[in-house]
Amino acid sequence: MATQKISTDQDEIIGLPSPEEVLMDEDALLKGILEASEFKTDAESQKLIQIKRKGKLLFQFHVRPLEEDELQNCRKQATKFMSNPQNRHLKMEVDVDYVKLRSLKIYTATVEKDRVKTWDNQTLKDKLNVITGADVIDKVLMAGEKDEICDVIDDISGYNTSLEVAAKN
C-alpha cells in the first residue's frame, strides 16, 4: 500500500492511504457487502438433506439459510395470542406451538424447486389428507429428523458460528 505524505507546519504525517487506495478499498467493501447479501440464493450456502430409514434413501431436498424476518414470520404463525387484560389494544403471547414452528421453519428454508416437488405436491397432500406443506412435513418427518434439519438450518443461517473480530489498539 503506497502512503501519502502530508506536510504540516510542525511535522510530516506518513501512513495515510492515497485517495485512489481509499476508492479501491471502498469498491472491495461494497463488493463484499453485496456478495454477503446473496446468501439466500447462493448454492454454496444450501445443504442437501437426505431422509434415510433402515439404510434406504427415501427422498432428499435442499435447505437454504433463513433471514431473520422469515424466522419471525414462522414464529408468529406458530404462536397463539390473546388480548392483554390491562390494555385490549395490545396482544400477548399465550403459547408457541414448537411442533408447528419447526415444520414452518423447514418449509420456509426448503429451496423453491424442491418445495414444489415435495411439500407443495398436491397429489401427496391429497394422499396424506392435509392442506399445507407444513402439514406434509408433520406427517412425513419424524421428530428427531425435524430436530436435525432445524439444526442444519440454524447452522447455515449463522446461528452457530462465531464472527472474527479484528481490533487495533
N, C-alpha and C positions, 0 to 999 in steps of 0.2 A: 504494500500500500504506500503510495507516494504521500509525502507530507507537504503541507503548505506552511510556509514561514510567514508569520505575522509580525510586523515591526510595531513596536510601541515606543513611547518616549523612554521608558526605563529599560526594557529588555526585549528579546525576541522570543516568541512563543512557538515552539516546534511541536508537531504531532497532530495538528488538526487536519482532517481529510480535505481534499480539494473538492470543489463543487461537483466535478464530474464523478468522483467517488461516492459522494452523497447520493446523487441521482442513480448510480449503478446499484447501491445498496437499497435504495427505495424500490427500484424495479424488482430486485430479488425478493424483497419483503412482500411486495404486492403479489408477485408470482406465487410465493409460498402460502400466503393467506388464501388466494383463490384456489390453489391446489387442495388446501385443507378443507375448503368449503364443499368439495365434491365427494365427501365421504359416503354419502348415501348411494351414489351411482358408481363408485369405484369398485370394480370387480375384485380387486385385491383385498378389499375390506370385507367382502362377503365370505361366508363359511358354508360349506356343504354339510347338511345334516342327513345322516343315513339312519333309518329306522330298521334295526335288525332284531329279530327274535328267533331264538333257537338256532342261531348261526345262519339264518336266511335273511337276505336283504329284501324287505317288503316294499319300501319306497324311499325316495330321497327328495330333498328340496334345499334351496339356498336361503339363508337369512342375511340381512344387512344390518348395519348399525342404525340405531334409532336416534332421532332428535329428541330433545327434552320435551318439546310441546307434544310430540307423539306419545311419549310415556305419560305425560299429564292427561292427555285425552283418554288413554286406556284406563287410567286410574279413575277419572270422572265417570266413565261408563260402568265401572265395576263398583261404584260407591253409591250407597243409599244416603239420601239427605232428608232432613226434616226441618221445619221452621223452628227457629230459635224462640223459645217461650218468652225471652226477655225483649226480643226485637223480631217481630214477624217478618220483616223485610230481609233478614239475614238467614241463610241456611247453615245448618250444622251437619257435619259428617256423622252418620249414625253407625254405619257398618261398611267395611270393604270386603267384597267377595273375592278372596285371593285366588280361588279356582278360576273364576271368570277373568280376573286381571292377568293371570299367566297365559290363558288362552288368547286373550286380546293382544297381548304383547307378542306372542308367536305369530299370530295372524298378521299384525301390522309389520313385523320385521321380515316376513316372507317376501322375497322379491316378486314383483308383479307377475311375471310369466309363470312362475311356479305356483303362485296363489290361485291363478285362474285354473290351472290343471288339477290342483289338489283341493284346497279348502272351498273354492267357489264353484266346484264342479256340480252342476245341477243334478246329474244322474246319481252322484254319490250322496248328495243331500236328500234326494228322494228315497234312496235305499236305506239311509240311516234315520229317516224321518225327522230331519232337523231343518232349521230355517237359515241359520247364518254359518259363515265359515268358522267362526269361533266355536259354534256348536259341534261342527265336524271335528275340530281339534279335541274337544272334550270326549267325544265318542271314540276317537281313534288312538289317541296317545295315552299311555299310562302316566300316572302321577310322577314317577321318577324320571321318565323321559321328558315330560314337560319341564321339570325342575332343571335337568341338564341342559336343555335347549335354552331356557331362560338365562342360565349361567353363561352360555356361549354368547348370547345376545348382549348381556351386560359387559362381557369382556371386549367384544368388538365395538361396543358403544363407548368404551373408555372408562368404565367404572372400576376396573381392577388394574389400572395402570398408574404408574407414578410419572409425574412430569419432571423433566430435568430442568433445574433452575440454576442459572449461572448468575453469580453475583460478583461484582468487582468492588473491592474496598478502596 
